[in-house]
């Protein structure tokens, strides 16, 4: 139903924009530190940082420095950090055994973070691309990404992450049936309180390129991911995928990428009312940061505006490489 309102001049929309106090009173959505999840990249070594050239301002960190990053995030009030490893190419195989090695980068980092900063939630990535000699999220057989064998591998990966202390499991692979399989395995292993944030509607997007650089998957990838990630032309399919993942035991769902898919976020939130997140992916970050570095836009204002767009579309939170910068701006009252 359309709202009842008087005609101009009885109604002047500018009245409620006339001052900061009136604008604050009329503001419909807010952005807080509680809405942020910070994705960070891991690398081997001690005291090591490695800049990611295609993501200015983002770097890989050794486990000891990721612990310091988690301490900084917790100090700013950021509730969760998400881990992505850069795996030594010598450890990558076609069967991806490093994915469920208890001593891999991710699992060592989980234990170190939870030992030093127990109050911050640690989210993990469940997919095989950082460990796969073929660069794919699933196991490749005769040029085909196989579903069920991949799901069995993902279950082993998720269980080791939960054993290491992960609070949130993030299956990003887009294989069919993986949420149900992981949830069943977590319950059987006694991990009743480990949450699943499913990448339920993950599109085969051109916006992931810098991320693949960051985890070292770009050079290994053969072909594309269109047989398992979603067609960017589809919207109804996203709702079917979200419905399935919730039915299989997902606690939260994600749309990925972010801003090009805000219509999907809105549809998902309206249809299900479940905790809904989006990932402001590497390409989105790189465009904003790159334009800001060239002086073409105000970087902080564009960052905050983009994050507010997620909240306006219905997101309960956002995975964003801007998390620390945004938290500082919010704390300083600039948001």
Secondary structure as a PSIPRED ss2 file (coil, helix, strand):
# PSIPRED VFORMAT (PSIPRED V4.0)

   1 X C   1.000  0.000  0.000
   2 X C   1.000  0.000  0.000
   3 X C   1.000  0.000  0.000
   4 X C   1.000  0.000  0.000
   5 X C   1.000  0.000  0.000
   6 X C   1.000  0.000  0.000
   7 X C   1.000  0.000  0.000
   8 X C   1.000  0.000  0.000
   9 X C   1.000  0.000  0.000
  10 X C   1.000  0.000  0.000
  11 X C   1.000  0.000  0.000
  12 X C   1.000  0.000  0.000
  13 X H   0.000  1.000  0.000
  14 X H   0.000  1.000  0.000
  15 X H   0.000  1.000  0.000
  16 X H   0.000  1.000  0.000
  17 X H   0.000  1.000  0.000
  18 X C   1.000  0.000  0.000
  19 X C   1.000  0.000  0.000
  20 X H   0.000  1.000  0.000
  21 X H   0.000  1.000  0.000
  22 X H   0.000  1.000  0.000
  23 X H   0.000  1.000  0.000
  24 X H   0.000  1.000  0.000
  25 X H   0.000  1.000  0.000
  26 X H   0.000  1.000  0.000
  27 X C   1.000  0.000  0.000
  28 X C   1.000  0.000  0.000
  29 X C   1.000  0.000  0.000
  30 X C   1.000  0.000  0.000
  31 X C   1.000  0.000  0.000
  32 X C   1.000  0.000  0.000
  33 X H   0.000  1.000  0.000
  34 X H   0.000  1.000  0.000
  35 X H   0.000  1.000  0.000
  36 X E   0.000  0.000  1.000
  37 X E   0.000  0.000  1.000
  38 X E   0.000  0.000  1.000
  39 X E   0.000  0.000  1.000
  40 X E   0.000  0.000  1.000
  41 X E   0.000  0.000  1.000
  42 X E   0.000  0.000  1.000
  43 X C   1.000  0.000  0.000
  44 X C   1.000  0.000  0.000
  45 X C   1.000  0.000  0.000
  46 X C   1.000  0.000  0.000
  47 X C   1.000  0.000  0.000
  48 X C   1.000  0.000  0.000
  49 X E   0.000  0.000  1.000
  50 X E   0.000  0.000  1.000
  51 X E   0.000  0.000  1.000
  52 X C   1.000  0.000  0.000
  53 X C   1.000  0.000  0.000
  54 X C   1.000  0.000  0.000
  55 X C   1.000  0.000  0.000
  56 X C   1.000  0.000  0.000
  57 X C   1.000  0.000  0.000
  58 X C   1.000  0.000  0.000
  59 X E   0.000  0.000  1.000
  60 X E   0.000  0.000  1.000
  61 X E   0.000  0.000  1.000
  62 X C   1.000  0.000  0.000
  63 X H   0.000  1.000  0.000
  64 X H   0.000  1.000  0.000
  65 X H   0.000  1.000  0.000
  66 X H   0.000  1.000  0.000
  67 X H   0.000  1.000  0.000
  68 X H   0.000  1.000  0.000
  69 X H   0.000  1.000  0.000
  70 X H   0.000  1.000  0.000
  71 X H   0.000  1.000  0.000
  72 X H   0.000  1.000  0.000
  73 X H   0.000  1.000  0.000
  74 X H   0.000  1.000  0.000
  75 X H   0.000  1.000  0.000
  76 X H   0.000  1.000  0.000
  77 X C   1.000  0.000  0.000
  78 X C   1.000  0.000  0.000
  79 X C   1.000  0.000  0.000
  80 X E   0.000  0.000  1.000
  81 X E   0.000  0.000  1.000
  82 X E   0.000  0.000  1.000
  83 X E   0.000  0.000  1.000
  84 X E   0.000  0.000  1.000
  85 X E   0.000  0.000  1.000
  86 X C   1.000  0.000  0.000
  87 X C   1.000  0.000  0.000
  88 X C   1.000  0.000  0.000
  89 X H   0.000  1.000  0.000
  90 X H   0.000  1.000  0.000
  91 X H   0.000  1.000  0.000
  92 X C   1.000  0.000  0.000
  93 X E   0.000  0.000  1.000
  94 X C   1.000  0.000  0.000
  95 X C   1.000  0.000  0.000
  96 X C   1.000  0.000  0.000
  97 X H   0.000  1.000  0.000
  98 X H   0.000  1.000  0.000
  99 X H   0.000  1.000  0.000
 100 X H   0.000  1.000  0.000
 101 X C   1.000  0.000  0.000
 102 X C   1.000  0.000  0.000
 103 X C   1.000  0.000  0.000
 104 X C   1.000  0.000  0.000
 105 X H   0.000  1.000  0.000
 106 X H   0.000  1.000  0.000
 107 X H   0.000  1.000  0.000
 108 X H   0.000  1.000  0.000
 109 X H   0.000  1.000  0.000
 110 X H   0.000  1.000  0.000
 111 X H   0.000  1.000  0.000
 112 X H   0.000  1.000  0.000
 113 X H   0.000  1.000  0.000
 114 X H   0.000  1.000  0.000
 115 X H   0.000  1.000  0.000
 116 X H   0.000  1.000  0.000
 117 X C   1.000  0.000  0.000
 118 X C   1.000  0.000  0.000
 119 X C   1.000  0.000  0.000
 120 X C   1.000  0.000  0.000
 121 X E   0.000  0.000  1.000
 122 X E   0.000  0.000  1.000
 123 X E   0.000  0.000  1.000
 124 X E   0.000  0.000  1.000
 125 X E   0.000  0.000  1.000
 126 X E   0.000  0.000  1.000
 127 X C   1.000  0.000  0.000
 128 X C   1.000  0.000  0.000
 129 X H   0.000  1.000  0.000
 130 X H   0.000  1.000  0.000
 131 X H   0.000  1.000  0.000
 132 X E   0.000  0.000  1.000
 133 X C   1.000  0.000  0.000
 134 X C   1.000  0.000  0.000
 135 X C   1.000  0.000  0.000
 136 X C   1.000  0.000  0.000
 137 X C   1.000  0.000  0.000
 138 X C   1.000  0.000  0.000
 139 X C   1.000  0.000  0.000
 140 X E   0.000  0.000  1.000
 141 X E   0.000  0.000  1.000
 142 X C   1.000  0.000  0.000
 143 X C   1.000  0.000  0.000
 144 X E   0.000  0.000  1.000
 145 X E   0.000  0.000  1.000
 146 X C   1.000  0.000  0.000
 147 X H   0.000  1.000  0.000
 148 X H   0.000  1.000  0.000
 149 X H   0.000  1.000  0.000
 150 X H   0.000  1.000  0.000
 151 X H   0.000  1.000  0.000
 152 X H   0.000  1.000  0.000
 153 X H   0.000  1.000  0.000
 154 X H   0.000  1.000  0.000
 155 X H   0.000  1.000  0.000
 156 X H   0.000  1.000  0.000
 157 X H   0.000  1.000  0.000
 158 X H   0.000  1.000  0.000
 159 X H   0.000  1.000  0.000
 160 X H   0.000  1.000  0.000
 161 X H   0.000  1.000  0.000
 162 X H   0.000  1.000  0.000
 163 X H   0.000  1.000  0.000
 164 X H   0.000  1.000  0.000
 165 X C   1.000  0.000  0.000
 166 X C   1.000  0.000  0.000
 167 X C   1.000  0.000  0.000
 168 X E   0.000  0.000  1.000
 169 X E   0.000  0.000  1.000
 170 X E   0.000  0.000  1.000
 171 X E   0.000  0.000  1.000
 172 X C   1.000  0.000  0.000
 173 X C   1.000  0.000  0.000
 174 X C   1.000  0.000  0.000
 175 X C   1.000  0.000  0.000
 176 X C   1.000  0.000  0.000
 177 X C   1.000  0.000  0.000
 178 X H   0.000  1.000  0.000
 179 X H   0.000  1.000  0.000
 180 X H   0.000  1.000  0.000
 181 X H   0.000  1.000  0.000
 182 X H   0.000  1.000  0.000
 183 X H   0.000  1.000  0.000
 184 X H   0.000  1.000  0.000
 185 X H   0.000  1.000  0.000
 186 X H   0.000  1.000  0.000
 187 X H   0.000  1.000  0.000
 188 X H   0.000  1.000  0.000
 189 X C   1.000  0.000  0.000
 190 X C   1.000  0.000  0.000
 191 X C   1.000  0.000  0.000
 192 X C   1.000  0.000  0.000
 193 X C   1.000  0.000  0.000
 194 X C   1.000  0.000  0.000
 195 X E   0.000  0.000  1.000
 196 X E   0.000  0.000  1.000
 197 X E   0.000  0.000  1.000
 198 X E   0.000  0.000  1.000
 199 X E   0.000  0.000  1.000
 200 X E   0.000  0.000  1.000
 201 X E   0.000  0.000  1.000
 202 X E   0.000  0.000  1.000
 203 X E   0.000  0.000  1.000
 204 X C   1.000  0.000  0.000
 205 X C   1.000  0.000  0.000
 206 X H   0.000  1.000  0.000
 207 X H   0.000  1.000  0.000
 208 X H   0.000  1.000  0.000
 209 X H   0.000  1.000  0.000
 210 X H   0.000  1.000  0.000
 211 X H   0.000  1.000  0.000
 212 X H   0.000  1.000  0.000
 213 X H   0.000  1.000  0.000
 214 X H   0.000  1.000  0.000
 215 X H   0.000  1.000  0.000
 216 X C   1.000  0.000  0.000
 217 X C   1.000  0.000  0.000
 218 X C   1.000  0.000  0.000
 219 X C   1.000  0.000  0.000
 220 X C   1.000  0.000  0.000
 221 X C   1.000  0.000  0.000
 222 X C   1.000  0.000  0.000
 223 X C   1.000  0.000  0.000
 224 X C   1.000  0.000  0.000
 225 X C   1.000  0.000  0.000
 226 X C   1.000  0.000  0.000
 227 X C   1.000  0.000  0.000
 228 X C   1.000  0.000  0.000
 229 X C   1.000  0.000  0.000
 230 X E   0.000  0.000  1.000
 231 X C   1.000  0.000  0.000
 232 X C   1.000  0.000  0.000
 233 X C   1.000  0.000  0.000
 234 X C   1.000  0.000  0.000
 235 X C   1.000  0.000  0.000
 236 X H   0.000  1.000  0.000
 237 X H   0.000  1.000  0.000
 238 X H   0.000  1.000  0.000
 239 X H   0.000  1.000  0.000
 240 X H   0.000  1.000  0.000
 241 X H   0.000  1.000  0.000
 242 X H   0.000  1.000  0.000
 243 X H   0.000  1.000  0.000
 244 X H   0.000  1.000  0.000
 245 X H   0.000  1.000  0.000
 246 X H   0.000  1.000  0.000
 247 X H   0.000  1.000  0.000
 248 X H   0.000  1.000  0.000
 249 X C   1.000  0.000  0.000
 250 X C   1.000  0.000  0.000
 251 X C   1.000  0.000  0.000
 252 X E   0.000  0.000  1.000
 253 X E   0.000  0.000  1.000
 254 X E   0.000  0.000  1.000
 255 X E   0.000  0.000  1.000
 256 X E   0.000  0.000  1.000
 257 X C   1.000  0.000  0.000
 258 X C   1.000  0.000  0.000
 259 X H   0.000  1.000  0.000
 260 X H   0.000  1.000  0.000
 261 X H   0.000  1.000  0.000
 262 X H   0.000  1.000  0.000
 263 X H   0.000  1.000  0.000
 264 X H   0.000  1.000  0.000
 265 X H   0.000  1.000  0.000
 266 X H   0.000  1.000  0.000
 267 X H   0.000  1.000  0.000
 268 X H   0.000  1.000  0.000
 269 X H   0.000  1.000  0.000
 270 X H   0.000  1.000  0.000
 271 X H   0.000  1.000  0.000
 272 X H   0.000  1.000  0.000
 273 X C   1.000  0.000  0.000
 274 X C   1.000  0.000  0.000
 275 X E   0.000  0.000  1.000
 276 X E   0.000  0.000  1.000
 277 X E   0.000  0.000  1.000
 278 X E   0.000  0.000  1.000
 279 X E   0.000  0.000  1.000
 280 X E   0.000  0.000  1.000
 281 X C   1.000  0.000  0.000
 282 X H   0.000  1.000  0.000
 283 X H   0.000  1.000  0.000
 284 X H   0.000  1.000  0.000
 285 X H   0.000  1.000  0.000
 286 X H   0.000  1.000  0.000
 287 X H   0.000  1.000  0.000
 288 X H   0.000  1.000  0.000
 289 X H   0.000  1.000  0.000
 290 X H   0.000  1.000  0.000
 291 X H   0.000  1.000  0.000
 292 X H   0.000  1.000  0.000
 293 X H   0.000  1.000  0.000
 294 X C   1.000  0.000  0.000
 295 X C   1.000  0.000  0.000
 296 X C   1.000  0.000  0.000
 297 X C   1.000  0.000  0.000
 298 X C   1.000  0.000  0.000
 299 X H   0.000  1.000  0.000
 300 X H   0.000  1.000  0.000
 301 X H   0.000  1.000  0.000
 302 X H   0.000  1.000  0.000
 303 X H   0.000  1.000  0.000
 304 X H   0.000  1.000  0.000
 305 X H   0.000  1.000  0.000
 306 X H   0.000  1.000  0.000
 307 X H   0.000  1.000  0.000
 308 X H   0.000  1.000  0.000
 309 X H   0.000  1.000  0.000
 310 X H   0.000  1.000  0.000
 311 X H   0.000  1.000  0.000
 312 X H   0.000  1.000  0.000
 313 X H   0.000  1.000  0.000
 314 X C   1.000  0.000  0.000
 315 X C   1.000  0.000  0.000
 316 X C   1.000  0.000  0.000
 317 X E   0.000  0.000  1.000
 318 X E   0.000  0.000  1.000
 319 X E   0.000  0.000  1.000
 320 X E   0.000  0.000  1.000
 321 X C   1.000  0.000  0.000
 322 X C   1.000  0.000  0.000
 323 X H   0.000  1.000  0.000
 324 X H   0.000  1.000  0.000
 325 X H   0.000  1.000  0.000
 326 X H   0.000  1.000  0.000
 327 X H   0.000  1.000  0.000
 328 X H   0.000  1.000  0.000
 329 X H   0.000  1.000  0.000
 330 X H   0.000  1.000  0.000
 331 X H   0.000  1.000  0.000
 332 X C   1.000  0.000  0.000
 333 X C   1.000  0.000  0.000
 334 X C   1.000  0.000  0.000
 335 X C   1.000  0.000  0.000
